[in-house]
Amino acid sequence: MTTDLLGHPLTEQERRILAALDELVALSGDSGLAPNARSAVLAAIAPLGVAATGLGLRFEHLIDHGV
Protein backbone atom coordinates (compact mmCIF):
# COMPACT_ATOMS: atom_id res chain seq x y z
CA MET A 1 0.00 0.00 0.00
CA THR A 2 1.52 3.30 -1.05
CA THR A 3 -1.38 5.70 -0.53
CA ASP A 4 -3.92 6.45 2.16
CA LEU A 5 -7.65 6.04 1.66
CA LEU A 6 -7.83 9.43 -0.07
CA GLY A 7 -5.00 8.65 -2.45
CA HIS A 8 -2.28 10.69 -0.74
CA PRO A 9 1.20 9.14 -0.65
CA LEU A 10 2.10 7.57 2.68
CA THR A 11 4.81 9.10 4.83
CA GLU A 12 7.56 6.92 6.27
CA GLN A 13 5.87 7.11 9.68
CA GLU A 14 2.53 6.01 8.22
CA ARG A 15 4.20 3.06 6.48
CA ARG A 16 5.80 2.07 9.78
CA ILE A 17 2.45 2.25 11.61
CA LEU A 18 0.89 -0.04 9.01
CA ALA A 19 3.85 -2.42 9.12
CA ALA A 20 3.62 -2.65 12.91
CA LEU A 21 -0.13 -3.20 12.75
CA ASP A 22 0.23 -5.90 10.09
CA GLU A 23 2.94 -7.66 12.11
CA LEU A 24 0.80 -7.67 15.25
CA VAL A 25 -2.25 -8.95 13.36
CA ALA A 26 -0.13 -11.76 11.89
CA LEU A 27 1.31 -12.57 15.31
CA SER A 28 -2.15 -12.69 16.90
CA GLY A 29 -3.09 -15.52 14.54
CA ASP A 30 -0.10 -17.67 15.51
CA SER A 31 -1.51 -20.81 17.12
CA GLY A 32 1.69 -21.35 19.11
CA LEU A 33 1.35 -18.08 20.97
CA ALA A 34 0.68 -18.43 24.69
CA PRO A 35 -2.78 -17.16 25.75
CA ASN A 36 -1.42 -14.32 27.87
CA ALA A 37 0.89 -13.23 25.04
CA ARG A 38 -2.00 -13.32 22.55
CA SER A 39 -4.03 -11.10 24.90
CA ALA A 40 -1.16 -8.62 25.05
CA VAL A 41 -0.80 -8.63 21.26
CA LEU A 42 -4.53 -8.00 20.84
CA ALA A 43 -4.28 -5.14 23.33
CA ALA A 44 -1.45 -3.65 21.26
CA ILE A 45 -3.48 -3.92 18.06
CA ALA A 46 -6.21 -1.64 19.40
CA PRO A 47 -4.29 1.68 19.59
CA LEU A 48 -2.48 1.04 16.31
CA GLY A 49 -5.79 0.24 14.65
CA VAL A 50 -7.25 3.48 15.97
CA ALA A 51 -4.20 5.38 14.70
CA ALA A 52 -4.46 3.79 11.24
CA THR A 53 -8.17 4.58 11.01
CA GLY A 54 -7.71 8.13 12.33
CA LEU A 55 -4.98 8.83 9.80
CA GLY A 56 -7.13 7.46 6.99
CA LEU A 57 -4.63 4.72 6.25
CA ARG A 58 -7.00 1.81 6.55
CA PHE A 59 -10.59 1.30 7.55
CA GLU A 60 -11.34 -1.97 9.24
CA HIS A 61 -13.19 -3.02 12.33
CA LEU A 62 -10.98 -4.19 15.18
CA ILE A 63 -13.48 -6.96 15.87
CA ASP A 64 -12.23 -8.52 12.61
CA HIS A 65 -8.99 -9.20 14.51
CA GLY A 66 -10.64 -10.37 17.71
CA VAL A 67 -10.01 -7.10 19.54
Secondary structure, DSSP 8 states (H G I E B T S, - for coil): --B-TTS-B--HHHHHHHHHHHHHHHHHT-TTS-HHHHHHHHHHHHHHHHHHHHTTS----GGGGT-
